[in-house]
Amino acid sequence: MYVDKKKRRWPRAALALLLLFAAAGLLRMAAPRSGQDMEEESIAALKAAVERSARQCYVVEGFYPPSLEYLEENYGLQINTDEFYVVYDVFASNISPDVRVVKR
């Protein structure tokens, strides 16, 4: 029995095209989420760095630093002020400061 090979090729081509569009759609949906995850990780890393520097100051000098500028000058803390806004709230020199980081 004779079977036309051209007629049998189109289902495979259609399936391949459908899979290609599905993969492109999944990548497009995943890309913004991965960027958001990176942003959240950057915020968490900066907050941890500020808290770690403040604890180091407390261990070495016996008090929590009065400001972020003190940490930057004496402990090498670097903050990207163009990208992040850091709130460093000190209540007393013997109580750990409240640190909040927000994306600008």
Secondary structure, 3 states (H helix, E strand, C coil): CCCCHHHHHHHHHHHHHHHHHHHHHHHHHHHHHHHHHHHHHHHHHHHHHHHHHHHHHHHHHCCCCCCHHHHHHHHCCCCCCCCEEEEEECCCCCCCCEEEEEEC
